[in-house]
């Protein structure tokens, strides 16, 4: 018994629904997700500014003075305020994500989400208070 197969150049096309580039604007949940992902750009911006600050400190007082005058320009003040808002949003969503990423079980029962997220917020508030205390002179 000999089976012969006939192959044709025809290939069926899969049906794929066209998705708009702006699909994420149609649902609030998707919009928040994309906004959180975009907020990582602001985190990178803050990291880059920190690296430039450290570099200017290693180059001497003139380079640091130049960096300070550069950061006082209106463009960078506005960019820093926007970045602060995005970093704040990024931090809050990250802390709220922690209970989902790390479900803790005690005695076979899962801890409530607030018991996992709350220590993150407490540490954030304490560290912010310490930084503010140092910035105000630490007296």
C-alpha positions in Angstrom: 0.0 0.0 0.0 1.5 3.2 -1.2 0.2 6.5 0.1 0.9 9.6 -2.0 0.6 13.0 -0.6 -0.2 15.9 -2.8 1.2 19.2 -1.5 -0.1 22.5 -2.7 1.4 25.9 -2.4 -1.8 27.1 -0.7 -1.5 27.8 3.0 -4.5 28.9 4.9 -4.2 32.2 6.7 -5.0 32.4 10.3 -7.7 34.7 11.4 -6.2 37.5 13.5 -8.3 40.3 14.7 -6.7 43.6 14.1 -5.7 45.3 17.3 -5.3 49.1 17.5 -2.1 50.6 18.7 -4.1 52.4 21.3 -5.8 49.2 22.7 -4.6 50.1 26.2 -6.7 53.3 26.3 -10.0 51.5 26.1 -9.9 50.0 29.6 -8.9 51.7 32.9 -7.1 48.6 34.1 -4.9 48.4 30.9 -4.2 52.1 31.0 -2.9 51.8 34.6 -0.7 48.9 33.6 0.8 50.7 30.7 1.2 53.9 32.8 3.1 51.8 35.4 5.3 50.3 32.7 6.0 53.8 31.3 6.8 55.1 34.8 10.0 53.0 34.7 11.4 55.6 32.3 11.1 58.2 35.1 12.9 55.8 37.4 15.7 55.5 34.8 15.7 59.3 34.5 16.2 59.7 38.3 19.0 57.0 38.2 20.7 58.8 35.4 20.5 62.2 37.2 22.0 60.5 40.3 24.9 59.1 38.2 25.6 62.5 36.7 25.5 64.1 40.2 28.0 61.5 41.5 30.2 62.1 38.4 30.1 65.9 38.9 31.1 65.4 42.6 34.2 63.4 41.5 35.2 66.1 39.0 35.5 68.9 41.5 33.7 72.0 42.7 33.4 73.7 39.3 31.7 70.6 37.7 29.3 70.4 40.7 28.4 74.1 40.4 27.8 73.5 36.7 25.5 70.6 37.5 23.6 72.6 40.1 23.0 75.5 37.6 22.0 72.9 35.0 19.4 71.4 37.4 18.0 74.9 38.2 16.8 75.5 34.7 13.0 75.5 34.2 13.1 72.5 31.8 14.8 70.2 34.4 12.6 71.5 37.2 9.5 70.6 35.3 11.0 67.2 34.2 12.0 66.5 37.8 8.5 67.3 39.1 6.9 65.0 36.4 9.5 62.3 37.2 8.7 62.6 40.9 5.0 62.0 40.2 5.8 58.9 38.0 8.2 57.5 40.6 5.6 58.0 43.3 3.1 56.1 41.2 5.6 53.4 40.4 6.4 53.0 44.1 2.8 52.7 45.2 1.9 50.2 42.5 5.1 48.2 43.3 4.2 48.0 47.0 0.6 47.0 46.1 2.0 44.3 43.9 4.2 42.7 46.6 1.3 40.7 48.2 0.5 39.2 44.8 4.1 38.3 44.0 4.9 36.9 47.4 1.9 35.2 49.0 2.8 34.4 52.6 1.2 31.5 54.4 1.1 31.1 58.1 -0.4 28.0 59.6 -1.8 27.0 56.2 -3.7 30.3 55.8 -2.7 33.1 53.5 -2.0 36.4 55.2 -4.1 39.3 54.1 -2.6 41.5 51.5 -2.4 44.6 53.7 -0.2 42.7 56.2 2.4 42.2 53.4 2.1 45.7 51.9 2.0 47.7 55.1 5.6 47.1 56.2 6.7 48.4 52.8 4.8 51.7 53.4 6.0 52.0 57.0 9.6 51.5 55.9 9.1 54.1 53.1 7.6 56.6 55.6 10.4 56.1 58.1 13.2 56.4 55.5 11.6 59.5 54.1 11.4 61.0 57.6 15.1 60.2 58.1 16.1 61.9 54.8 14.0 65.0 55.6 15.5 65.1 59.1 19.1 65.1 57.6 18.1 67.7 54.9 16.8 70.0 57.6 20.0 69.9 59.6 19.5 66.9 61.8 19.2 68.9 65.0 
